[in-house]
Amino acid sequence: MLTPASEDPVTRCALCPRDAVGPCARCRRSVCGDCCELSEGGASMFAVCLTCVKRGGATLAPGWRGLLGWLALIVLGLALVAALLIVLRR
């Protein structure tokens, strides 16, 4: 027997038996609206599960700091290579 498209399997919340509404912005587990908090700041709002909130708060700033740190290292490395090339040209 065929089931209609509206009866797709429902994803359950990772923290309770309710239907999930979306993934956590940190751990990507499916969570319901009662088992998450909205992130603080930023241009967009993100849902963070209660487990991740207990571990590090509802902010996504540590992830952004890590990304900006890596980008700064890459830019610094490129600046060193450019300076080395300028010195070697003389």
N, C-alpha and C positions, 0 to 999 in steps of 0.2 A: 504494500500500500504506500502511495506517495504522500508525503506531507507537504503542506503549503510552505512557501518560502518564509512566511512570517513565524513559523515554528522552528527556527534555527536553534541549535543547542545554546543554552545560556551559560555564560561564564560566571562562576561563583566567586565571591569575595575570598581572598586568601586568609582573612582574619575572622570572618563570621559566615554563616550559611546564606546570607542574602545575595541577590544578583549584583554583579560588579558593574560599575559604570565606566571604569577606565583604569589605566595603569598608574602606579606610583611613579613620580618623576625621578626618584632615586633608584629604587630596586626593580622597577618595572613589573611588580606583582599586581594582579588585578585587585581592586578594592572598591567597596561601595561608598556611598556618600557619607555614611556615619563613621566609617573607619579611616577617614583621611582629614587632613587640614589643608587649607590653601596656603601656598607659599607667600612669603613676605617680600614686597618690593618687586622690581623688575617691570618690564613692559607688559608681560603676560602673566596670567595666574596659572599656577600648576598645583595639582593635588599631590600631597606627600602622605604616605600611609603612617598610621600611628606608631608603628614599630620604628620607622626611620626618624620620626619626630622625637622619640625617646632617645635615639642614638645621637642625633645631631641637630635637632630643631627643624623648623619648617622652612628654613631658608636654603637656597641653592647656591649661596655665595662660595662655599668651599670648592665646589666644582668649577665655578667661573674663575676663581683665583688660580687653581691648578692649570687651567687652559691658558690664562694670561701669562703665567710663569713660564710655560713651555714656549709660548710665542716670543716672550722676551729673550729667552735663551737662544732661540733661532736667530732673532734679529741681532743679538750681540755677537753670535758666531759669524754671521754674514759681515758685520762691521769689522771684525777682526781680520777676516779673509781679505776684505777690500783694503784695509790699512796695510796688510802684509804685501799685497800686490802693488800698492802705491810705493812702498819702500823699496821693493825689489826692482821696480822700473827705473829708479834713479841710478 
